[in-house]
Amino acid sequence: MKKVLSIFLTLLIFLIACNEKKEFHSGIVFIDEIGNKIELSKNPERIISTAPNLTEIIFAIDADDFLVGRTSFCNYPAEVNKIDVIGDMLHLNFEKIVDLKPDLIFMTVEGNTKEIYDKLKGLGIQIYVTNPRSLRDILKTIKNMGIILNRKEKADSLVNSIEESLIEESSKNFERKKVIFVVSFSPLIVAGKNTFINEMLEVVNLENIAPKSSISAYPMISREEVLNQNPDVIILPSSDYTIDNILRVYPEWASLNAIKNKKIIYVDQDLFFRPGPRFIDAIKYLSNELSKWKN
């Protein structure tokens, strides 16, 4: 009797496992990152990305075979050039999108508009909205997209690799320095403290001088506040901003530690401003630049 019961239980567990696997792969219901419910009959095989960071995730988890459309801003990796363009992030070609017959479109809260979302929903297209605002959120988005696109193992492996690199980079014990991460010079806009960019700075022990009280992700900062904070490092989005050019606009910055010591880091905007898998490469770049100034 015990043997029969054991066989029965084993068979029951097997059947439950098979049923769960079937339901997972049928993709009955997914909840996106802002709480919307997406119902699919199967894992999507024709997808569209409406943001560069999402396109990079799709390629990073080896799901690019499913990608049939992307924006003109999606320029990495180079293989993305073979994918049809469906507009830019704010202006999409809806007729083109319908022609591509996507199973699912990936959108992002920052970059895409609700108007576009509503238009696509009105066309009967399923949409998964992402909302990666922190480094942890980025890793969560990678995992979520891995599940949806049946690339869970690849996504988990990528996340584990990034987490290991984060531990390695954070253990390098750089001397604490103040930094200003300039997004725009006119007006003077910086990366705020509630951004994933701020978290990247913290990994390499850089203290962001952005206003603490601002609720904006990219707040304006006064010339006087920059002088008061006296950053040790200036991070700029373009090599066009030479010290001479900076001082033509802000001559008083000649007294800043960063200017006097020529501690300026020029960064690739695509690498630093996209909340995607390459954020770890951005951190490594900062780490390498700071290493040049170690005593």
Secondary structure, 3 states (H helix, E strand, C coil): CHHHHHHHHHHHHHHHHHHHHHHHHHCCEEECCCCCEEECCCCCCCEEECCHHHHHHHHHCCCHHHEEEECCCCCCCHHHHHCEECECCCCECHHHHHHHCCCEEEEECCCCCHHHHHHHHHCCCCEEEECCCCHHHHHHHHHHHHHHCCCHHHHHHHHHHHHHHHHHHHCCCCCCEEEEEEEECCCCEECCCCCHHHHHHHHCCEEECCCCCCCCCCCECCHHHHHHHCCCEEEECCCCCCHHHHHHHCHHHHHCHHHHCCCEEECCHHHHHCCCCCHHHHHHHHHHHHHCCCC
